[in-house]
Amino acid sequence: MNQRKKAVFNWSGGKDSALALQKTLQCNEFEVISLLTTIDQESLTSSIHAIPLEILSRQAQSIGIPLHTVLFAKDLTNYDDKMRETVEHFKAQGVTHFIFGDIFLADIKSYRESKLHPLGIEVVEPLWDKSSAEIIHEFLQSGIKTKIIVTQADLLDESFIGKELDLNTIHQFPDSIDVCGENGEYHTLCYAGGPFKKEIDFSILQTKKITYDIRLDTGELKTFEYWQADVVE
């Protein structure tokens, strides 16, 4: 019997992450020793999804895998140093692989490999190179339950915040967006089913509009607006 490879699973708290983790645990090739989540050191919420640390911790407890968090400055100036420290921490425990829930964004996969390969860590992508239609079908069959907590404001309006991601909601999406939100159209919070042994209760206190100024590859500075749920236990 081959020994399982030690791995860290990069956990966002959302649907692709939960589906990729479920597939990883089912294949039994890896021993996932920890979930890893990046946290904004000011707000103590996860990057992009803005899930509070308390709820991320409860997700990990329900799954039964320890959560390791890395706190970053909002401007990410300490990102490389922090990630290098994190990799060394896990390599000392015998970890050889980092697992992610990306689907098809090649530049993101290449970026992860460019950062991790020089440090002696292999990148694993259980959902990679499938179509969004295939992935959303797998997700709906997985039993994982999730709600939308962030939307890109010009693509999905405020009414989508708090909706269960099911066939009814998916049929309301405009044709112009990726059904999995792989281009950042929406983000979710998973709370039951799949790898979760116990349902996680949470409430949406309010919905707020936030803006990000992002410099494009062309050098142009573009402002993106999002609807974001204030999630509480």
C-alpha distance (Angstrom), angle and dihedral (degrees) to the residues before:
residue distance angle dihedral
M1 . . .
N2 3.80 . .
Q3 3.78 117.0 .
R4 3.79 114.0 -116.0
K5 3.81 117.7 -110.7
K6 3.79 115.3 -113.4
A7 3.79 112.7 -117.4
V8 3.78 143.8 172.9
F9 3.80 118.1 -139.3
N10 3.80 115.7 -142.6
W11 3.80 101.7 -136.0
S12 3.81 124.2 -159.1
G13 3.80 96.7 168.9
G14 3.80 91.3 -122.6
K15 3.79 137.3 109.4
D16 3.82 101.8 -87.0
S17 3.78 90.0 47.9
A18 3.81 92.6 50.0
L19 3.81 92.9 46.6
A20 3.82 92.9 47.7
L21 3.81 90.3 48.4
Q22 3.81 91.8 49.8
K23 3.81 90.7 51.4
T24 3.82 90.8 46.9
L25 3.80 93.0 52.3
Q26 3.79 92.0 45.7
C27 3.81 94.4 52.7
N28 3.84 91.2 54.2
E29 3.82 92.6 -152.5
F30 3.80 93.4 118.6
E31 3.77 136.5 49.2
V32 3.81 101.9 -141.9
I33 3.80 102.9 -151.8
S34 3.81 96.8 175.9
L35 3.77 146.8 6.9
L36 3.82 112.5 -129.2
T37 3.80 123.2 -153.2
T38 3.80 130.4 175.3
I39 3.80 113.9 -134.4
D40 3.81 133.1 -162.8
Q41 3.81 102.6 -120.9
E42 3.82 92.4 -145.7
S43 3.81 101.3 48.5
L44 3.84 97.3 25.2
T45 3.78 89.1 -136.0
S46 3.80 129.2 122.7
S47 3.77 121.0 -91.0
I48 3.84 114.3 -90.9
H49 3.84 96.7 -12.3
A50 3.84 92.0 58.7
I51 3.81 92.8 -147.9
P52 3.84 111.5 165.5
L53 3.80 116.6 -112.1
E54 3.83 90.8 -119.6
I55 3.81 91.7 60.3
L56 3.81 92.9 43.8
S57 3.81 87.6 53.3
R58 3.81 90.7 50.8
Q59 3.81 90.5 50.0
A60 3.81 89.6 53.7
Q61 3.80 91.8 47.5
S62 3.80 91.0 50.8
I63 3.81 91.5 48.7
G64 3.79 91.9 45.3
I65 3.82 98.5 -128.1
P66 3.84 122.0 113.6
L67 3.82 117.9 -108.4
H68 3.80 120.2 -131.1
T69 3.81 115.0 -167.7
V70 3.79 129.4 -161.9
L71 3.81 116.4 -158.8
F72 3.80 116.9 -143.6
A73 3.78 133.8 -171.8
K74 3.82 112.9 -111.5
D75 3.82 91.1 -112.5
L76 3.84 90.3 49.9
T77 3.82 92.3 -131.0
N78 3.80 89.9 141.1
Y79 3.82 95.4 45.6
D80 3.81 100.7 107.5
D81 3.80 94.7 44.7
K82 3.79 92.9 47.1
M83 3.79 93.5 48.2
R84 3.79 91.9 48.0
E85 3.82 89.6 52.7
T86 3.81 90.0 48.3
V87 3.79 93.5 50.7
E88 3.80 91.8 49.3
H89 3.82 89.6 49.0
F90 3.80 91.0 56.2
K91 3.80 96.7 38.4
A92 3.81 87.0 59.5
Q93 3.83 85.7 60.7
G94 3.79 92.7 52.1
V95 3.81 98.4 -98.5
T96 3.81 114.0 157.9
H97 3.82 102.5 166.0
F98 3.82 138.1 51.8
I99 3.82 115.0 -158.9
F100 3.83 124.6 -151.1
G101 3.82 137.1 -177.8
D102 3.81 99.8 -132.7
I103 3.80 119.1 140.4
F104 3.81 112.8 -167.4
L105 3.81 113.6 -27.5
A106 3.80 99.5 122.7
D107 3.81 95.1 -171.2
I108 3.81 91.2 58.1
K109 3.81 92.3 48.6
S110 3.81 90.7 47.8
Y111 3.80 90.3 48.9
R112 3.80 92.2 52.1
E113 3.80 91.2 48.5
S114 3.82 92.4 47.5
K115 3.81 90.0 54.9
L116 3.82 99.8 39.7
H117 3.81 105.9 34.5
P118 3.83 93.4 64.4
L119 3.81 87.4 53.5
G120 3.80 92.2 53.5
I121 3.83 97.4 -104.5
E122 3.81 124.1 129.0
V123 3.82 119.8 -141.6
V124 3.82 118.2 -131.2
E125 3.84 122.6 -166.2
P126 3.86 112.4 -175.4
L127 3.82 93.5 -177.2
W128 3.77 96.7 41.5
D129 3.80 123.5 138.3
K130 3.77 97.0 5.7
S131 3.79 120.6 122.6
S132 3.79 120.4 -103.8
A133 3.81 88.2 -116.5
E134 3.83 90.0 57.0
I135 3.79 92.7 46.9
I136 3.80 95.7 48.1
H137 3.82 88.8 49.0
E138 3.82 90.1 51.3
F139 3.78 90.0 47.3
L140 3.81 93.8 51.5
Q141 3.82 89.1 49.7
S142 3.82 93.7 46.9
G143 3.80 97.9 75.7
I144 3.82 91.5 -127.0
K145 3.79 113.7 142.4
T146 3.79 120.8 -148.1
K147 3.80 141.2 163.0
I148 3.79 130.3 -148.0
I149 3.82 111.5 -109.5
V150 3.84 103.8 164.5
T151 3.82 131.3 36.3
Q152 3.77 134.0 176.9
A153 3.78 98.4 -111.7
D154 3.81 98.8 -138.1
L155 3.81 91.7 51.7
L156 3.83 105.9 36.4
D157 3.79 120.3 23.1
E158 3.79 129.5 -136.8
S159 3.81 92.6 -88.8
F160 3.82 90.4 74.7
I161 3.81 92.4 63.2
G162 3.81 109.5 105.9
K163 3.81 95.0 14.4
E164 3.78 119.2 137.5
L165 3.79 110.8 -114.6
D166 3.80 99.7 -120.1
L167 3.79 137.5 126.0
N168 3.79 92.2 -80.2
T169 3.82 92.3 55.5
I170 3.81 93.5 42.2
H171 3.81 90.5 54.3
Q172 3.81 88.0 57.3
F173 3.82 92.9 57.8
P174 3.81 115.2 106.7
D175 3.81 114.5 -113.2
S176 3.80 89.8 -117.3
I177 3.82 95.0 72.8
D178 3.78 131.4 74.1
V179 3.81 106.8 -104.9
C180 3.83 90.4 -133.1
G181 3.80 93.4 45.1
E182 3.81 88.7 -122.1
N183 3.81 90.9 153.6
G184 3.81 91.5 55.2
E185 3.81 97.5 -91.7
Y186 3.81 91.9 135.5
H187 3.80 142.8 -7.4
T188 3.79 131.5 -152.6
L189 3.79 144.6 -154.6
C190 3.82 117.5 -136.4
Y191 3.78 117.9 -147.1
A192 3.83 111.6 163.8
G193 3.80 146.8 12.9
G194 3.78 128.3 35.6
P195 3.83 110.0 47.4
F196 3.82 93.1 -0.7
K197 3.80 115.9 103.1
K198 3.81 93.8 -172.1
E199 3.81 131.2 30.8
I200 3.82 115.6 -109.9
D201 3.78 117.4 -136.6
F202 3.79 118.5 -145.0
S203 3.79 138.5 154.4
I204 3.79 134.9 -150.7
L205 3.79 107.3 -124.7
Q206 3.80 95.3 -172.4
T207 3.79 142.7 -29.9
K208 3.79 120.2 -117.8
K209 3.79 135.5 -176.8
I210 3.79 115.0 -122.7
T211 3.80 131.4 -177.0
Y212 3.80 133.5 -147.6
D213 3.78 126.5 -166.7
I214 3.80 107.1 -145.1
R215 3.79 124.7 -174.7
L216 3.80 109.8 -137.4
D217 3.81 125.7 -143.7
T218 3.81 87.2 -99.9
G219 3.80 90.0 60.7
E220 3.80 92.2 -110.2
L221 3.81 115.7 136.7
K222 3.80 109.8 -134.3
T223 3.80 128.2 -174.3
F224 3.80 118.4 -137.2
E225 3.81 122.5 -166.0
Y226 3.79 124.3 -153.0
W227 3.77 138.1 -176.2
Q228 3.79 107.6 -132.7
A229 3.81 130.3 -173.0
D230 3.80 120.6 -133.7
V231 3.80 97.7 -135.3
V232 3.80 121.5 -159.5
E233 3.81 135.5 175.4
